[in-house]
Amino acid sequence: MDNAVTVFLSLVVFLTIVASEIPKNFNTVSITSVYMTAIIPLSTAAVITSLLESRLSCRDKYTDSIGSGYMSLSRICQCKHDGKSHSVTEIEWVNVVAALDYFLFRLFFVLSFVATVVLFVIANKRQSVPKRKKYPC
């Protein structure tokens, strides 16, 4: 979690530096600023889910029952991991946290990848648009 907070803070600092270097009379928004603004909520969500996972890993399955949604996610992820079907009594909170981590890592990876691809597509379109010639009147 410490690394996620560090990455989050470094993105915010970098965005602040980029914003301070852009001229005040600049009409368009930098693509890098848009990308950073899209990535910052992902980083925030990663930190929040990391906090949630650390809270869930401290729970005891006998005092805090595991909900059906957590249970099914854990069974699906464990089955994909080792190829075996686990019973309800074998699943503990640590297994639920591992399943959440498995699922959320892939989700955040896909979202970051999509944001990066969109950035490159927008940058490529901006670069390939020819400049209009201004003719004197």
N, C-alpha and C positions, 0 to 999 in steps of 0.2 A: 504494500500500500504506500510505503514511503516513496517508491519510485513513481507511482502514479501521481502523487501530489507534486513531486518535483517536476515531472513533465508538464503537468497542468500549469504550475507557476511559471515555468520557462516559456510556455506558449503565450501566456498573458504578457510577460515582459517583452517577448519578441514582438507581439502585436502592438504594444505601446511604443516600442522603438520605431517600428515601421510607420505608425501613425504620426510620430513626431518628425520623421524625415520627409514625409510627403508635403509638397508646397501647399499653403493654405488656399490658394486660388485654383487648385487642381480640380477639374470638373468630374473626372471619373474615379471610381473606387478601385484600388489596387486588387488584383486577383488574389494576391497573397493574403491580403486582409480578409477577403471573403472566405478563403480557405481556412484561415486561422479561426475566424468566427464560427465556421461550421465544425471545426475540430474541437473547440473548447467545450461545447455541450457534450460531445462524446467523452472527453476527458472527465468532465464533471460526473457523468453517468457511471464511468468506470470507477471513480473514487467512491461514489455512493453505493454501488453494488459490492465493492470490496468491503466497505463498512458493514453492509448487510450480511455478507458471507462470514465475516469474522464474528458477528453477533450470533448467527445461526450455528456456527461450529461449536460454540460454548454450551449449546443446549443439550439436555439429557432426554433421550427418547422415552423414558419412563415417566418423567414429570411434565414434559412438553410434548404432546402428541404431534406426529407428523401429518400435515394435511394431505388430502388426496392428490392435489396438483403437484406438490413436492414429491410425493410418493411415485406417481406415474413418471415424472421427469427423471427421477433417480433410477427407476427400473429400466427405462428406455436407454439411458446413457450407460448404465452398467452392462446391459445386455450387448450393446454395441462394443463396449470395451473388452469384455472377456468371453462373449458368446454364450453365456449362461443366463438362465432366467432365475432371478432371486425372489424368495418369498418376502412377504410383508414384514415378517418378524426379523429378517436378517438386515433390513435397511435401518441405518442410524443417521443421525444428523450430519455426521462427517461425510457419509455417502451422498446426502442431499447437497451439501456444499460442493463436493467434487463434481456432481452433475450440473449444478448451476454454473460453476466455473467453466466446465467443458462447453456448455451451451453459450454462455455470455462471451467467452473468448472468441468463439467463431462468429457470433453476431457482431461484436465490435470490430473484428477484423474485416468482415464484409462491408460494414458501413464505412470504415476508414478507406478501404479500397475503392468503393464507389465514389466517395468524396474526392479522392485523388484522381480517379479517371475523369470525373466531371471537370475538375480543375484543368487537367491537361487538354480536354476537348475545348473548353472555353478559351484557354490560352492559345490554342492552335487556330481557332476561328478568329480571334482578335488579331493574330499575327498575319493571317492570310487575307484579311479584308483590305483591298487596295485603298489608299488614301485618295480622297477627292481632290481634284485640281481646282484651285480657285482662279477664276478668270477675272481680270479687271473689267469694271463696267465702263 
